[in-house]
Amino acid sequence: MSLSPDDRRPPGASGLSRRHLLQGAAVLGAGVGLGALGGPAPAALGAPALLRSRPEARWGVQSGDVRARSAVVWSKTDRPARMLVEVAATADFRRPRGHWSLDVGPDTDHTGRVHLDGLPAGTELFYRVRFDDGGRLGEPLVGRFRTAPRDRRDVSFAWSGDVAGQGWGINPDTGGMTGFEAVRRLEPDFFLHSGDNVYADGPLQESVQLPDGSVWRNVVTPEKSKVAETLDEYRGQYRYNLLDANVRAMAAEVPLVVQWDDHEVTNNWYPGEVLTDERYTVRDVDTLAARARQAFREYTPIAGDRIERVLPHGPLVDVVALDLRTHRGPNTANLATAGPETRIMGEEQLARVSRRLRTSRALWKVVASDMPLGLVVPDGEVAQEGIANRDPGRPLGRETEIARLLSDLKRHGVRNVVWLTADVHYTAAHHYSPERAAFPDFDPFWEFVTGPLHAGTFGPNDLDATFGPRVVFSKTGARAGEEPNASSQFLGHVRIDGSSGVMTVELRDVGGRVLHSTDLTPS
C-alpha cells in the first residue's frame, strides 16, 4: 500500500507553554507546523509548480545536542532557499532573542542544521523556522527546547533505539510509530537515540500477514522498497520516518542526542567489509558507509560531524556518546589478544572517552553505547558482531578495550558511571561486579538495555561472564520478530533528583507501563 499517513495533529500536551506551542502550530495551516502530510509530495512538483508555490517544510523541525548556551536546529525544504531561525522565550515570538540563517540546496537534500549560540542557560525557549526562496516566504514551523541548567535542578531524559526494522514500517491502522508519542508524553529534557535510526537494509512490503490472520499494512516509498545503496536511497530512509506524525511531533518538542549503529548502513557492517548479500550491486561497505554517514549528518540535529562526543547537561549529568562502528575491526571469533580484531572504539576514541570521563565534573557520567557490553551478539555461526565473545575468561578481542577503560576509571577514582544502550530488541537491567568477574580490575556499575522503539522483538541474549554481569530484570516480546504494539516496544526513562542526586532508571513499554525501576544512590 503506497500511501501517506493521514493529516494528524499531534495530541495536546500538558503545561501552558506546550499548549501554546501546539496551538501556534495549528494556526499555521495544514501540512506545515508539527503535523501532517496533505498535498503532493515535493518530488512530484515540477518547476512551474515550484515557481507558483511557497517553500514547503513538511518534514518538520528538530533540535539536538542542546547545551547550556547552544543548540542545533534542523529542518528541510523542497528547493534551494534560505533557512531562517528565530528564538524567543514565548510562543508568540513578540520579543525574539536572536536570529540565524543558513542557505540550503541540493548538496544537502535541502536540509539545514543551524547552530544557535549565546542562549540563556536553564531556559525553555521556542524556535521558529521559515524558508525564503528569494521572493516567497514559507509557512513557519515551531519547536521548543530547554537549555541545560547551570544549577542543580532535576533532570529527566529518555532513551531507546531501533526504528522501522524487521519489516515493520508506518501502519496507519495502528496510529503509526506510537513509540515516539510515548517518549513525547514523558516530557523529557532530551531523548537519546541509541542507534539504528533507520533500517537501510530492511525493505518494506505493503502488507504482512500476522499470526492471528490479520494484516499489517505498511506505508511504502520507493526508497523503502529495496536496500539502500545510493546517497538518495539512504536519504530516503530518513525521509520515510519523517512521514510519521508521531516522529515529527516528538522531534519538535524533545531535543535529540543521536548515535548510529549498523542498520544506518547495512547489517553488522565493519570498515573494509565486502558484502556477499546478492541484494546489493554496490558491495564495498566503505562506499556505502560514506553515503550513509552523509545522510545521517544531513537528517539529524547533530553538532559537528563526530558521532562520538560529550553532551554536558548541567552539574548532574554528562552524556558521553560512543561510536562503535567507525573504527572497529572485522567481525571474527573475537578471541585475539592484539591487532585489528581487538578494535571496537580504536585507540584515539578510547583515549578521548577515558579522558572525558576522568575529567567530568558532573555527578553522573552516562556512557551512551550503541551496543551492550556483556550480551553475546553473533554474526553467523562463529563471528561476533558485539563486544562479548562467549568466552567467560579473561578479556579477549574487543573486550580488551573495554577492560582498559574500566581499569582506567577505577585507577582514577571515577564514580557514578552508568551505561545505557539498545540494539538487541528487548529491555533489561544488568549489574556488573568484579566479585563475579574473570577480570576484576574495575568498580561495579549498571548497564540498562532497552528498545526497540518501532521494530521486531528478539532476545534474550546470552551473557558473557568476563565482566561479571548479572541479569536483574529482562523483558522480551511475545515471540521473535513480533510486530510493534503497546507491550512489545520498549524505552527507558531516567530521572535525577536535584536535591539528593539519586538517579531513577525506569524500563517501560510504549503503552505506558513501568516494567522495572532502579534507584541508584551516588557515591
C-alpha positions in Angstrom: 0.0 0.0 0.0 1.8 3.1 -1.2 0.2 6.0 0.7 0.9 8.7 3.2 -0.4 8.7 6.7 -3.4 10.9 7.5 -3.1 14.5 8.3 -3.0 14.2 12.0 -2.1 16.9 14.5 0.0 15.9 17.5 -2.1 15.3 20.6 -2.4 18.2 23.0 0.3 18.5 25.7 0.1 19.4 29.3 1.5 22.7 30.5 0.9 26.2 29.3 4.0 26.5 27.2 3.4 23.3 25.4 -0.2 24.1 24.8 0.8 27.4 23.3 3.3 25.7 21.1 0.8 23.3 19.6 -1.9 26.0 19.3 0.6 28.1 17.4 1.4 25.2 15.1 -2.3 24.6 14.4 -2.8 28.2 13.4 -0.1 27.9 10.7 -2.3 25.7 8.5 -2.5 22.1 7.4 0.7 20.4 6.3 3.2 22.7 8.0 3.5 23.2 11.8 4.1 20.0 13.7 1.7 17.8 11.7 0.7 16.4 8.5 1.2 15.4 5.0 -1.6 16.8 2.9 -0.9 17.7 -0.8 1.5 16.3 -3.3 5.0 15.1 -2.4 7.7 17.8 -3.1 9.4 15.4 -5.5 6.2 15.4 -7.6 6.3 19.2 -8.0 7.8 20.3 -11.3 9.5 23.6 -12.0 6.3 25.5 -12.9 4.6 24.4 -9.6 7.7 25.5 -7.6 7.5 28.9 -9.2 3.9 29.3 -8.2 4.3 27.9 -4.7 6.0 28.9 -1.5 8.8 26.7 0.1 7.4 23.8 2.0 8.8 22.1 5.1 6.5 19.2 5.7 9.4 17.2 7.3 9.1 19.2 10.4 11.7 20.6 12.7 14.2 19.1 15.2 16.5 20.3 17.8 19.5 18.5 19.2 22.8 18.5 21.1 21.3 21.1 23.4 23.8 22.5 25.9 23.7 25.4 28.4 24.4 28.1 25.8 23.9 26.4 22.5 21.7 24.1 20.4 21.3 22.8 16.8 18.0 23.3 14.9 17.2 21.2 11.9 14.7 21.4 9.1 14.2 20.7 5.4 12.5 22.3 2.5 11.7 21.3 -1.1 14.0 23.7 -3.0 17.1 25.9 -2.7 16.2 28.5 -0.1 17.5 30.4 2.9 16.6 28.8 6.3 15.6 31.5 8.8 15.6 30.7 12.5 14.4 32.9 15.3 14.3 32.1 19.1 12.1 33.6 21.8 11.2 32.9 25.4 7.5 32.8 24.5 5.5 31.0 21.8 4.1 34.3 20.4 7.7 35.4 19.4 6.9 39.0 20.4 10.4 39.5 21.7 12.9 37.3 19.7 16.2 36.7 21.4 18.1 36.0 18.2 18.0 35.4 14.5 20.1 33.0 12.4 20.1 32.0 8.8 21.6 29.3 6.5 21.4 28.7 2.8 20.3 25.1 1.8 20.4 23.4 -1.5 20.6 20.1 -3.3 24.0 19.3 -1.9 22.3 18.5 1.4 19.0 17.4 0.0 17.7 20.9 1.1 18.3 20.1 4.7 19.9 22.6 7.1 21.5 22.4 10.6 21.6 25.8 12.2 23.9 26.2 15.2 22.4 28.5 17.8 24.8 30.1 20.4 24.6 32.7 23.1 21.5 31.2 24.6 20.4 31.6 28.2 21.1 28.6 30.4 18.3 26.6 32.0 15.6 28.3 30.0 12.7 27.0 28.0 12.9 28.5 24.5 10.8 28.4 21.4 12.2 28.5 17.9 10.5 29.3 14.6 11.8 28.2 11.2 10.9 29.6 7.8 12.3 29.2 4.3 12.8 32.0 1.9 13.4 31.2 -1.7 14.1 34.8 -2.7 10.6 36.0 -3.2 8.3 33.7 -1.3 8.4 33.0 2.4 7.2 29.6 3.6 4.9 29.0 6.4 6.6 28.9 9.8 7.3 25.8 11.9 7.6 26.0 15.6 9.5 23.9 18.1 10.8 24.1 21.6 13.7 23.0 23.8 15.1 23.7 27.3 18.8 24.6 27.6 20.9 22.7 30.1 20.9 24.3 33.5 23.9 25.8 35.4 22.3 24.9 38.8 21.5 21.6 40.4 17.9 21.2 39.2 16.0 17.9 38.4 17.0 16.3 35.1 14.9 13.8 33.0 15.7 12.1 29.8 14.6 9.1 27.8 16.4 6.6 25.5 15.7 3.8 23.0 16.6 2.7 19.5 15.8 0.5 16.6 13.2 2.0 14.2 11.4 0.5 11.1 13.2 -2.8 11.4 12.2 -6.4 10.5 9.6 -5.3 8.0 7.5 -3.1 10.4 7.1 0.4 9.0 4.4 3.0 9.4 1.0 1.4 9.8 -1.9 4.0 9.6 -4.2 1.4 11.1 -2.3 1.3 14.4 -1.5 5.0 14.6 1.9 4.9 13.1 5.1 4.9 15.2 3.5 5.3 18.5 6.7 4.7 20.5 7.7 8.3 19.7 4.4 9.6 21.2 5.2 7.6 24.3 8.5 9.4 24.6 6.9 12.8 24.0 4.4 12.2 26.8 7.2 11.8 29.3 8.3 15.4 28.6 12.0 14.6 29.0 14.7 17.2 28.7 16.1 15.2 25.8 15.8 11.9 24.0 18.9 9.7 23.5 18.6 7.7 20.3 21.0 4.8 20.8 21.3 3.8 17.1 19.5 2.1 14.3 17.7 5.3 13.5 16.7 3.7 10.2 16.9 0.2 8.6 18.6 1.0 5.3 19.0 -2.8 4.7 15.3 -3.6 5.5 12.9 -3.1 2.6 9.2 -3.0 3.4 6.3 -4.9 1.9 2.9 -3.2 1.5 1.3 -5.9 3.7 2.4 -8.6 6.2 0.1 -11.3 7.4 0.2 -11.7 11.2 -0.1 -15.0 13.1 -3.7 -14.2 14.1 -4.7 -13.8 10.4 -4.9 -10.0 10.5 -2.8 -7.9 8.1 -0.2 -5.3 9.0 -0.2 -2.5 6.3 2.9 -0.5 5.7 3.3 2.9 4.1 5.9 2.2 1.4 8.0 4.6 -0.6 10.4 3.8 -3.5 13.4 4.2 -1.2 12.0 1.7 1.3 11.3 -0.9 -1.5 14.9 -2.0 -1.7 18.1 -2.0 0.2 19.8 1.5 0.2 22.8 1.9 -2.0 22.8 5.4 -3.5 23.0 8.6 -1.4 19.4 9.4 -2.3 18.2 6.0 -1.1 20.0 6.5 2.2 18.4 9.9 2.5 15.0 8.3 1.7 15.3 6.2 4.8 15.1 9.3 7.0 12.5 10.9 4.9 10.4 7.8 5.4 10.4 8.1 9.2 9.5 11.8 9.0 6.3 10.9 7.2 5.0 9.8 10.6 3.3 12.5 12.7 4.4 10.9 15.9 8.1 11.2 14.9 7.7 14.9 13.9 5.7 15.8 17.0 8.2 14.3 19.3 11.2 15.9 17.5 9.6 19.3 17.7 9.2 19.1 21.4 12.0 16.9 22.7 15.7 17.6 21.8 17.6 14.7 20.3 21.0 13.2 21.1 21.6 10.8 18.2 24.1 7.9 17.7 24.3 5.4 14.9 24.8 1.6 14.8 24.8 -0.9 11.9 21.4 -0.6 10.1 22.1 3.0 9.1 24.5 1.4 6.6 23.8 -2.4 6.5 23.5 -5.3 8.9 26.6 -5.9 11.1 28.9 -3.9 9.0 32.5 -3.1 9.7 35.1 -0.9 7.8 36.7 -2.7 4.9 34.0 -5.3 4.5 32.9 -6.6 1.1 29.3 -7.8 1.1 28.2 -11.2 -0.3 24.5 -10.2 0.0 23.0 -10.6 -3.5 20.5 -7.8 -2.9 23.4 -5.3 -3.3 25.0 -4.2 -6.6 27.4 -1.9 -4.6 29.2 -4.3 -2.2 32.0 -2.2 -1.0 30.9 -1.3 2.5 33.2 1.7 2.8 31.4 3.3 -0.2 28.0 2.5 1.4 29.1 3.8 4.8 30.3 7.1 3.3 26.9 7.7 1.7 25.1 6.6 4.8 27.2 8.9 7.0 26.4 11.8 4.8 22.6 11.1 5.0 22.9 10.7 8.8 24.6 14.1 9.1 22.1 15.7 6.8 19.0 14.4 8.5 19.9 14.6 12.2 20.4 17.6 14.5 24.0 16.7 15.5 26.5 19.3 16.3 29.5 18.8 14.1 30.4 15.6 12.2 31.7 13.3 15.0 29.2 10.8 16.4 31.4 10.2 19.5 31.1 13.3 21.7 30.2 14.5 25.1 26.9 16.4 26.0 27.1 18.1 29.4 23.6 18.7 30.9 24.3 20.8 34.0 26.1 19.7 37.2 24.1 16.4 37.5 24.9 14.5 34.3 27.3 14.3 31.3 26.4 12.0 28.4 29.4 10.5 26.7 28.2 9.1 23.3 30.3 6.4 21.7 30.8 5.4 18.1 31.3 1.6 17.9 31.2 1.4 14.1 33.6 3.8 12.5 36.9 2.4 14.0 36.1 -1.2 14.7 38.0 -4.2 13.3 36.4 -7.1 11.4 33.8 -9.4 12.8 35.7 -12.6 13.8 35.5 -15.1 16.6 36.7 -12.1 18.7 39.4 -14.0 20.6 42.5 -12.2 19.5 44.9 -10.7 22.0 46.3 -8.0 19.7 45.7 -6.5 16.3 42.7 -5.1 14.4 40.4 -7.8 15.8 40.6 -6.2 19.2 39.3 -2.8 18.0 35.8 -1.6 18.9 36.5 2.1 19.7 40.0 2.4 18.4 43.0 3.9 20.3 42.1 7.6 19.7 38.5 7.3 20.7 39.3 5.1 23.7 41.7 7.8 24.9 39.2 10.6 24.4 36.4 8.7 26.2 38.6 7.8 29.1 39.8 11.5 29.4 36.2 12.8 29.2 35.0 10.5 32.0 38.0 11.2 34.2 37.7 15.0 33.8 33.9 15.2 34.0 32.7 17.3 36.9 29.1 16.1 36.7 27.7 13.9 39.4 26.6 11.2 37.0 28.5 10.0 33.9 26.3 8.3 31.4 28.0 6.2 28.7 25.7 6.1 25.7 26.8 2.9 23.9 25.3 1.7 20.6 25.9 -1.9 21.7 25.7 -3.7 25.0 28.8 -4.8 26.9 28.2 -8.3 28.1 25.4 -9.6 25.8 26.6 -12.0 23.1 25.6 -10.7 19.6 26.6 -13.2 17.0 27.3 -12.6 13.3 26.8 -16.1 11.9 27.9 -19.4 13.5 31.4 -18.2 14.7 31.9 -14.5 14.2 30.8 -12.0 16.8 29.2 -8.7 16.0 29.3 -7.4 19.6 31.9 -6.7 22.3 31.4 -10.0 24.1 32.8 -13.3 22.6 31.1 -16.1 24.6 34.4 -16.9 26.4 33.8 -16.3 30.1 37.5 -16.0 30.9 40.0 -13.1 30.7 39.2 -10.2 28.2 39.9 -11.2 24.6 39.2 -9.5 21.3 37.1 -6.3 21.6 36.7 -6.9 25.3 40.3 -5.8 25.8 39.5 -2.1 25.0 36.6 -2.2 27.5 38.8 -3.8 30.1 41.4 -1.0 29.7 38.7 1.7 30.0 37.1 0.1 33.1 40.6 -0.2 34.8 41.4 3.4 34.0 38.2 4.6 35.6 38.9 2.6 38.7 42.5 3.8 38.9 41.4 7.4 38.7 38.5 7.0 41.1 35.8 7.8 38.6 32.5 7.1 40.3 28.8 7.1 39.3 29.2 5.7 35.7 26.1 4.2 34.1 25.9 2.5 30.7 22.8 2.9 28.5 22.3 1.0 25.3 19.7 -0.6 22.9 20.5 -2.8 19.8 19.2 -6.2 21.0 15.4 -5.5 20.7 14.4 -6.2 24.3 14.8 -4.5 27.6 17.0 -5.5 30.6 18.9 -4.3 33.7 22.4 -5.7 34.2 24.6 -5.3 37.2 28.4 -5.8 36.7 30.6 -6.7 39.6 34.3 -7.6 39.9 33.3 -10.2 42.6 31.7 -12.3 39.8 34.1 -11.4 37.0 37.0 -13.2 35.4 38.5 -9.7 35.1 38.2 -8.0 38.5 40.0 -4.7 37.9 37.0 -2.4 37.8 34.4 -0.8 40.1 30.8 -2.2 40.0 28.4 -0.5 37.6 25.0 -0.8 36.0 24.0 -1.2 32.3 20.4 -0.7 31.2 19.3 -2.0 27.8 16.1 -1.1 26.0 14.3 -0.9 22.6 13.0 -1.4 20.1 11.0 1.7 19.7 9.4 0.5 16.4 10.8 -2.8 15.2 10.6 -6.5 15.7 11.4 -8.0 19.1 14.1 -10.6 19.9 16.0 -12.0 22.9 17.0 -12.6 25.5 20.7 -13.0 24.5 23.3 -15.0 26.4 25.6 -13.1 28.8 29.4 -13.4 28.7 30.8 -13.7 32.3 34.1 -11.8 31.7 33.0 -8.6 33.5 30.7 -10.4 35.9 27.2 -9.3 34.7 24.0 -10.4 36.4 20.5 -10.1 34.9 18.4 -8.2 37.4 15.5 -7.8 35.0 14.7 -8.8 31.5 11.6 -8.5 29.3 11.2 -9.6 25.7 8.3 -9.6 23.2 5.9 -12.5 23.0 7.7 -14.0 20.0 10.8 -13.4 17.8 10.1 -10.6 15.3 6.8 -9.6 16.9 5.2 -6.6 15.3 5.2 -3.2 17.2 2.4 -2.9 19.8 1.9 -1.4 23.2 3.6 -4.3 25.1 6.3 -5.3 22.6 8.2 -2.0 22.3 10.4 -0.6 25.0 12.1 2.6 26.1 13.9 3.8 29.2 13.4 6.9 31.3 16.0 8.4 33.6 15.2 10.9 36.3 17.9 12.6 38.5 16.7 14.3 41.7 18.3 17.7 42.0 18.4 17.6 45.8 19.6 14.1 46.6 21.3 13.2 43.3 19.5 9.9 43.2 19.2 8.5 39.7 16.0 6.6 39.0 16.1 4.4 35.9 12.7 3.1 34.6 12.3 0.5 31.9 8.9 0.9 30.2 6.8 -0.3 27.4 5.4 2.2 25.0 1.9 1.5 26.4 3.0 3.5 29.5 3.7 0.6 31.9 6.8 0.8 34.1 8.2 -2.7 33.9 11.2 -2.2 36.2 12.7 0.6 38.3 16.1 1.0 39.9 17.2 3.8 42.3 20.9 4.5 42.2 22.4 6.5 45.0 25.5 8.4 44.0 28.9 7.8 45.7 
